[in-house]
Amino acid sequence: MPAKLNRIANDERDAFFEWKHLNEYYNEFIKGLKAGNFDRSEIQNEYMLQYYNPLTNKFERPTPKHSCYLKGKSPLLACFIDDAQGSKLLSTNKKMMSLALRHRHLGQFKTGGAIGMSLFISTQTFKSQGGLCKSVPNNCTSLILFKTKDMSELKQISEAFSGEIEIEKFMDLYKEATTVDHDFLFVDLHHKKDVQSSGFRKNFYTYLILDEKV
């Protein structure tokens, strides 16, 4: 699967830059065509074939694969991994470990930057055997934690965030966020401290302020 995701990112990158090139050259192409600057040897070149629409029998500006092209932006890619509990994909697959480390760099541009791909992983265990390989939680940017009866695993999760917040405070925030079934604690490890009041929320929209909750 990691190899397939890499191919998808590369294909999307190539499609974006091909459209961008053809779109930028279109006006010049039409200007030259009207001026009669194309001889017979050039009629079959890539531009003629790319711009020609056999349905309308006209040369037309290329249609973008995604509407974001029109704003000069490449597409946003995401992969959701579910029902993979206990599989080698999440626990011992070296390619998956590499993907967790470099998913932001998939589909690299020659000029710098990349298409990138966001990974969303649903799992029932955090650190237990058959759970996530270390590279996944170590590179996690956001965490959604639902109510659990496994206190030992909850303790493991709280310890993983001990660099961000004290374990006791994390547990208090977890209890506050999950008082109702199906509510969850959302942890944003990349929250904007000067803009957002906290990196912890009850569900997505209710911020939990440490000084008020603990």
C-alpha positions as CSV (number, residue, x, y, z in Angstrom):
1,M,0.0,0.0,0.0
2,P,2.7,2.6,0.8
3,A,4.1,2.1,-2.7
4,K,0.6,2.7,-4.2
5,L,0.2,5.9,-2.2
6,N,3.5,7.1,-3.4
7,R,2.4,6.5,-7.0
8,I,-0.8,8.3,-6.5
9,A,1.0,11.4,-5.1
10,N,3.5,11.4,-8.0
11,D,0.6,11.0,-10.6
12,E,-1.2,13.9,-9.0
13,R,1.9,16.1,-9.1
14,D,2.6,15.3,-12.7
15,A,-1.0,16.0,-13.7
16,F,-0.9,19.4,-11.9
17,F,2.3,20.5,-13.5
18,E,1.3,19.3,-17.0
19,W,-1.9,21.3,-16.8
20,K,-0.1,24.3,-15.5
21,H,2.4,24.2,-18.4
22,L,-0.3,23.7,-21.0
23,N,-2.5,26.5,-19.5
24,E,0.4,29.0,-19.4
25,Y,1.3,28.2,-23.0
26,Y,-2.3,28.2,-24.4
27,N,-2.5,32.0,-25.2
28,E,0.8,31.9,-27.0
29,F,-0.2,28.8,-28.9
30,I,-3.5,30.4,-30.1
31,K,-1.7,33.6,-31.0
32,G,0.8,31.6,-33.1
33,L,-2.0,29.5,-34.7
34,K,-3.9,32.6,-35.8
35,A,-0.8,34.1,-37.2
36,G,-0.1,31.0,-39.2
37,N,3.2,30.2,-37.5
38,F,2.6,26.5,-37.5
39,D,3.9,24.4,-40.4
40,R,2.7,20.9,-41.2
41,S,5.4,19.2,-39.2
42,E,4.2,20.9,-36.1
43,I,0.5,20.0,-36.5
44,Q,1.0,16.7,-34.7
45,N,3.1,18.0,-31.8
46,E,2.1,17.7,-28.2
47,Y,0.4,21.1,-28.0
48,M,-1.9,20.5,-31.0
49,L,-3.0,17.1,-29.6
50,Q,-3.5,18.4,-26.1
51,Y,-5.5,21.4,-27.0
52,Y,-7.6,19.9,-29.8
53,N,-11.2,18.7,-28.8
54,P,-12.5,16.3,-31.4
55,L,-16.1,16.7,-30.0
56,T,-16.2,20.4,-30.8
57,N,-13.5,20.4,-33.6
58,K,-11.9,23.3,-31.8
59,F,-8.7,24.1,-30.0
60,E,-9.6,24.7,-26.3
61,R,-7.9,25.7,-23.1
62,P,-7.2,22.5,-21.2
63,T,-9.7,21.6,-18.5
64,P,-8.2,21.2,-15.0
65,K,-8.5,17.8,-13.3
66,H,-9.3,19.6,-10.1
67,S,-10.8,23.1,-9.5
68,C,-7.9,24.0,-7.2
69,Y,-5.7,24.2,-10.3
70,L,-7.4,27.4,-11.2
71,K,-6.1,29.0,-8.0
72,G,-2.6,27.8,-8.7
73,K,-2.8,25.1,-6.0
74,S,-2.1,21.4,-6.2
75,P,-4.7,19.0,-4.8
76,L,-4.8,18.0,-1.1
77,L,-4.4,14.2,-0.6
78,A,-5.5,12.2,2.4
79,C,-5.4,8.5,3.2
80,F,-7.7,6.9,5.9
81,I,-6.5,3.6,7.3
82,D,-9.2,1.6,9.2
83,D,-9.8,-2.0,10.3
84,A,-6.0,-2.7,10.2
85,Q,-5.7,-3.7,13.8
86,G,-3.2,-6.4,14.4
87,S,-1.9,-6.4,10.8
88,K,1.7,-6.0,9.9
89,L,0.8,-2.8,8.1
90,L,0.6,-0.8,11.3
91,S,3.0,-2.8,13.6
92,T,6.0,-4.1,11.7
93,N,5.8,-3.0,8.1
94,K,9.0,-1.0,7.3
95,K,7.4,0.8,4.4
96,M,4.6,2.0,6.6
97,M,7.2,3.2,9.1
98,S,8.8,5.2,6.3
99,L,5.5,6.5,5.1
100,A,4.7,7.8,8.6
101,L,8.0,9.7,8.5
102,R,7.9,11.1,5.0
103,H,4.2,11.3,4.0
104,R,4.5,15.1,3.8
105,H,7.2,14.8,1.2
106,L,5.3,12.5,-1.3
107,G,5.1,13.8,-4.8
108,Q,8.1,16.1,-4.5
109,F,8.4,19.2,-6.8
110,K,11.6,19.8,-8.7
111,T,11.5,23.4,-7.4
112,G,11.0,22.5,-3.8
113,G,7.9,21.5,-1.8
114,A,5.6,18.5,-2.4
115,I,2.1,17.4,-2.9
116,G,2.2,15.5,0.4
117,M,-0.5,13.3,1.9
118,S,-2.3,13.5,5.2
119,L,-2.6,10.1,7.1
120,F,-5.6,9.4,9.3
121,I,-5.3,6.1,11.2
122,S,-8.0,4.5,13.3
123,T,-6.8,2.1,15.9
124,Q,-8.0,0.3,19.1
125,T,-4.6,0.1,20.6
126,F,-1.8,2.7,21.1
127,K,1.3,0.9,22.3
128,S,0.2,-2.7,23.0
129,Q,1.5,-5.7,20.9
130,G,0.0,-5.6,17.5
131,G,-0.7,-1.9,17.8
132,L,1.0,1.1,16.2
133,C,4.7,1.1,15.2
134,K,6.6,3.9,17.0
135,S,6.9,6.1,14.0
136,V,3.2,6.7,13.9
137,P,2.6,8.2,17.4
138,N,6.0,9.9,17.3
139,N,4.9,11.8,14.2
140,C,1.3,12.3,15.2
141,T,0.1,15.9,14.8
142,S,-3.5,15.4,16.1
143,L,-5.1,12.8,18.3
144,I,-8.7,11.9,18.8
145,L,-9.2,9.9,22.0
146,F,-12.6,8.3,22.7
147,K,-13.7,6.9,26.0
148,T,-11.9,3.8,27.0
149,K,-12.1,1.2,29.8
150,D,-8.5,0.2,29.4
151,M,-6.8,2.4,32.0
152,S,-3.3,0.9,31.4
153,E,-3.5,2.0,27.8
154,L,-4.9,5.4,28.7
155,K,-1.9,5.8,31.0
156,Q,0.4,5.0,28.1
157,I,-1.2,7.6,26.0
158,S,-1.0,10.2,28.7
159,E,2.7,9.4,29.2
160,A,3.3,9.9,25.4
161,F,2.2,13.5,25.8
162,S,4.1,14.1,29.1
163,G,6.4,16.5,27.2
164,E,3.3,18.7,26.4
165,I,1.4,18.4,29.6
166,E,1.6,16.7,33.0
167,I,0.1,13.3,33.1
168,E,-2.4,14.2,35.9
169,K,-3.6,17.2,33.9
170,F,-4.0,15.2,30.8
171,M,-6.1,12.7,32.6
172,D,-8.3,15.5,34.0
173,L,-8.8,16.9,30.5
174,Y,-9.6,13.4,29.2
175,K,-12.3,13.0,31.8
176,E,-13.8,16.4,31.1
177,A,-13.9,15.7,27.4
178,T,-15.5,12.3,27.6
179,T,-18.2,12.7,30.2
180,V,-20.8,11.8,27.5
181,D,-20.5,8.6,25.4
182,H,-19.1,9.2,21.9
183,D,-17.6,12.6,22.9
184,F,-13.8,12.7,22.6
185,L,-10.7,14.5,23.6
186,F,-9.0,16.2,20.6
187,V,-5.3,17.0,21.0
188,D,-3.8,19.4,18.5
189,L,0.0,19.2,18.8
190,H,0.5,22.0,16.2
191,H,-2.0,24.5,17.6
192,K,-1.1,28.2,17.2
193,K,-0.4,29.4,20.7
194,D,-0.8,33.0,19.8
195,V,-4.2,32.4,18.1
196,Q,-5.8,29.4,19.8
197,S,-6.5,29.3,23.5
198,S,-5.5,25.7,24.0
199,G,-4.2,22.6,22.2
200,F,-6.9,20.5,23.9
201,R,-10.6,20.4,23.0
202,K,-13.8,18.6,23.8
203,N,-14.8,17.3,20.4
204,F,-13.6,19.7,17.7
205,Y,-15.0,23.1,18.8
206,T,-14.9,23.4,22.7
207,Y,-11.5,24.5,23.9
208,L,-10.4,23.1,27.3
209,I,-8.3,25.7,29.2
210,L,-5.9,24.2,31.6
211,D,-6.1,26.9,34.3
212,E,-9.9,26.5,34.4
213,K,-10.2,22.8,34.3
214,V,-7.4,21.6,36.6
